[in-house]
Amino acid sequence: MFPVSEEETDRVEVKDINNTKSITLKTYGLPMLFWGYFAAIAIVIGAMYIAVRGPVEKLMATGDQINYVLGLGAIAVMAGIPLFLLCAFFYEKFITKNGKEITLTHRVFFGILLLRKKLNLKSADALFVEHFLDSPNVAKMKNDPSLRGFENKGHYQLWAILDDGKEVVIDKAARKVDLDKIKTILCKY
């Protein structure tokens, strides 16, 4: 989730580069509840490691290459799951806009760069919000009040129109109002 107001100074950074103002929006982290989930998963993986450590060590000590690789694979999976979750929990997305250029940056685990994509817009305000619904809304078509909770409402997407006419998704959200506010903030710079 991105900030929807420039007053959120811990998630919005405005810079003046070569007499041109740029803005960077940074996503919020996960709620504390998810760290409880991580702790539970780490405890389960730790218990699994304790339970299989002896047999895996015996398997690796047999001298057979296949057994050794299987043992290493089991250890790698048990170490990889918590490491992958930690990277995912520290995932951050940045949107930087400077005139007609938008840069999308994805980082994991304390700022390790995963992906950076620079896009050149058709104009400084070439952004729009559109509703997206990928499947028919069968529950709504039946118009049955008991199925109201099962209605597919879809989501909204913030699109950018590039200088070559291509359209690229910048962000997605469940609320159109949030994306409209983000669009307004980005179009100012």
N, C-alpha and C positions, 0 to 999 in steps of 0.2 A: 504494500500500500504506500502510495506517495503522499506527501503533504499537499494540502489543498489551499494553503495560505502562505504568503511570503513572511508572515510573522513567526513561523515555526523555524527559528534561526538554527536550531540544532540539525535540521534536515534540509534547509535551503541555504545555499551559498551564492551570493552575488559578487562577481568580480568585475573589475575594470581592466580590460586587456587592450592595449593599443587604442585607447579612447573609444572602445566598444565594450558595452556591458554584456556580460554573459551570466547565465544562471545555471546552477546545478541543483537538481532535486534528487534526494537520496531516500530509498525505501526505509520503512520502519522495520525493526526486528520482530521476532516472534514473541508472543506473550510468554510469561513465566511458566504457564501451565505446560508448555511444550518441553521445558527443561525437566519437568517431572517425568514426562514420557521418555526423554532421553536417559534419565537415571534408571528408570525401570528396565529399559532395553539393555543398558550397560550391565545391570545386575544379572539379567538373564543370560547374556553372552558370557559374562564372567563365570557364572555357574556352569554353563556348557563347557567352557574351557577347562575348568577344574575337573569336570566329569570325564572328559575325553583326553586329557593331557597324557595320562599313563599309556593308554592304548595307542595313541598317535606316536608317542616316543618309541614304543616297541615296534610299531609298524615301520618307522623311519630307520630303526637300527637293524632291520633285517638284511640290509645290504642290497636289496633289489631296488633298481632305479624307479620303477613304477610305484612301488610302495613309498619311496622317499618323496616323489612328486605328489602323491596323494596326501601324504602327511603335511607337506608344505602348503598344499592347496587348502586343507582344512584350517591350518593356522592362519593363512592369509585371509580366508573368508571371515574368521572370527575377529581378526584385527581390523579388517576392512570395513565391516558394517558400522562399528562405532565411529571410525574415521570419516566414512562417507556421511553419516548423520551429522557429525560435527561441522563438516564443510557445508552441508545443506542448511544447518541452523544459523550459520554465520553468513549466508548468502545475502548479497546486497546488489541492488540495481541502481544505476545512476543515469539520469537524463541531463545532458548538458546542452544548452542552446545558446548559440552565439550568432545572431543575425539569421542567415539562411542555412546555417549548419547545425545539425543535431548529432550528438555523439551518445550512443547507448553503450554503457559499460556494465559488465557483469563481473562481480568479484565474489570469491568464497574465502572463508577462514582467514579473517584478519587482513583482508585486502589483496589476496593473491588474485591476479588478473586472470579471468577465465576467457572473456571475449570482449572485444571492443569493436564497435561498428560506427563508422562516420557516414552520415547521410546528408546530401545537399538538397535542400528544399526548393520547390518551384518559386516560392516567395516566403517572406518571413512569417506569414500567417497561414501557410498552407497545411493546416491541421483541421481535422473534423472528427466528430464522434458519431458512431453508428451502432445500432442495435444488432446483435448477432444471436440467432436461434438456429442450432444445427439439426434439430429434429422436430417433427410435427408435434404440436401441443395437443395431444390426444385428450388429455384430461380436461382441458379448456373447451375443446370442441364438443365434448359430451355434455357440458354445462351442468354437471352434477355437483351440488354443494359438498357432498361427502368426498369428492376427489380434489377439492381445492388445494389441499396440501401437496398434491402430486403434480400440479401444473408446472410445466417447464417455462421458466421466465427468461431463460437465456442470460446473456451478459452484454456489456457494452465494450466497444473497442475504440481506442484513440488512434487514428490513422494520420500518416504524414504523406503528402503528395510530393514526390521527388522531382528534381529538375528534368528527368527523362520521362515524366508522366506516370511512372510506377507508383503504386500505393503500398505503404509498409505499415504494419501494426507497431505502434510504439508502446502501448500499455492496454491492459484489460481491467475491468472492474464490474462489480455487480450494480453499482449506482451510477447513473448517467450524470448526476449533479457533480460528483467528484471529478469525473473526467472533463466535464465542462470547465470546472475551476482550474484544473491542471492546464488545460488548453489555453485559458485566458492568461494564466501566469506565463506560459511559454511564449505566447504570441507577443508579449510586451518586450521581449529581448531579441 
